[in-house]
Amino acid sequence: MALEKTYERMPWLPYKSVEGYFGTWESRIGYRLVLGGTRHHGYYKAGTKWPFPINAALRRMEDYLYDRLGLPEGADVLDAGCGVCHVALYLARKGVRVQGIDLVENHIHWALQEIKAQGMEDLVSARVADYHHLDHIPDNSLDGVFTMETFVHAHDGKRVLNEFLRILKPGGTLVMHEYWHVDFPDLPTDLPKDLRDSAERVNKLGAMPTNELLAKGVMQTWMKDQGFTDIDEADLTQNIRPMVLFFRVLGYIPYLIIRFLGLQAWFVNTEAGVQAYRGIQLGICGYSSYRAKKPLKNVAAEDGNEARLRRTG
């Protein structure tokens, strides 16, 4: 595609890696100033328009995640893409033990400091790791696994899901809060070209190859294909709408200037924040909580070697 070829002529852009995306000054400053370092949307009652206080909305989304996991006190959970461990620490205060992993070394550096500052070393751990390769976690060892808007960064989503299945105990729960979009053939023919270009640019510069693939219904198909059962989806698009609108209002004027100067490649979060609300209004993208179970008899009955063969096949 022409847009992709343009990026290939710009080797200094950080879009090729998750570390590069989160290492940009826009990501570092933006997440800190707007969301206090947290990296997910807030939860609002449908029909709400006022987005404040932001912190309360973020905690409500974490409460929603915790309820979806449905795990007892003392359960062992993986936060796959933990960032600076805000979600892990919040869930740990509810009584679960959380292992956090993240590709970005700087995130883990700050996470370990925060874990120590809060005296939560017995309940929360964090390390640099890749959720495509969870060899440090034994088979059938965790009660729960969750992602909070991080699965979109996977370069092989099916492999990641297979790893999650392997490490979960039989009956364990996977919850994933992720974006979705209308399949490209089903997009309106009159969809503005700038919106199409923005979607491609955000996926490229935000290091989100799986987001490009997550058309409506794809997540459930992938989960089923990897062996998960009891799969359900809760569409939270209207519950994040106040925050998405807030991002659009906050970034609209800067985005107009950025677009006029042709600097979208350097302000991917600003562009995503402005254009996402348009996509929701048009019904072509949204946000859901997906939940699935590892069956009591399936991969759990295998000797572990077969599970590894499946994920590398």
Buried (B, 14 or more C-beta within 10 A) or exposed (E): EEEEEEBEEEEEBBBBBBBBBBBBEEBEEBBEEBBEBBBBBBBBEEEBEEBEEBEEBBBBBBBBBBEBBEBEEEBBBBBBBBBBBBBBBBBBEBEBBBBBBBBBEBBBEBBBEBBEEBEBEEBBBBEEBBBBEBEEBEBBBBBBBBBBBBBBBBBEBBBBBBBBBBBBBBEBBBBBBBBBBBBEEEBEEEBEEBBBBBBBBBBBBBBBBBBBBBBBEBBBEBBEEBBBEEBEBBEBBBBBBBBBBBBBEBBEEBBEEBBEEEEBBBBBBBBBBBBBBBBBEBEBBBBBBBBBBBBEEBBBEBEEEEBBEBBEE
